[in-house]
Amino acid sequence: GKAIANGMPLSALVGKKKYMRKVEDIFFSGAYLGETLSLAAGIATIKEMEKKQVLEKIRKKGEYLQAGTSGLIAEIGLGDVVRIAGHPTWQLFIFSEGYGYKPLEIKSYIQQELLQAGFLWSGSHNMSLAHSQEDLDRLLGAYKKIFAKLKTLLVSHKLRQNLAGRPISDVFKVR
């Protein structure tokens, strides 16, 4: 995979040992092979992340948000149409058809309301060290209001009337 370490190009060819042994018989080249400044920047970045316990911190933030979001979904009774899945550092919302509405109509309403509340959201939580406890609590507060109104709209069959535009559509479709 490729990554940028402090603005420097960095990539790695990785895999299981039995496959990587085959690479020894293959010629491959790249524009930055042998370029050592990016390797040094990558190592420095990894050391800084270890020193600041970045992975542990974002995992804990993700667990907090995941538990809070799942708790609200259960408390408000939306578990039949909304659930959270994935690793705490990258959680995905999964929507199901219900109350006569398609999954993307439900997602569209949540996205619309979150944008109005000041959150850029596309159906996932991608955790960052920069997320503060206040950020997470603000999002959970927005979810609580939005989920409660969503439940009311679903039960009263008034969700479509409360969408400001057309529902989100799938970017990729199975042919």
Buried (B, 14 or more C-beta within 10 A) or exposed (E): EEEEBEEBBBBEEEEEEEEEEEEEEEEEEEEEEEEEEBBEBBEEBEEEBEEEEBEEBBBBBBBBBBEBBBEBBEEBEBEEBBBBEBEBBEBEBBBEEBBEBEBBBBBBBBBBBBEEBEBEBEBEBEBEEEBEEEBBEBBBEBBBEBBBBBBEBBEEEEBEEBBEEEBBEEEEEEE
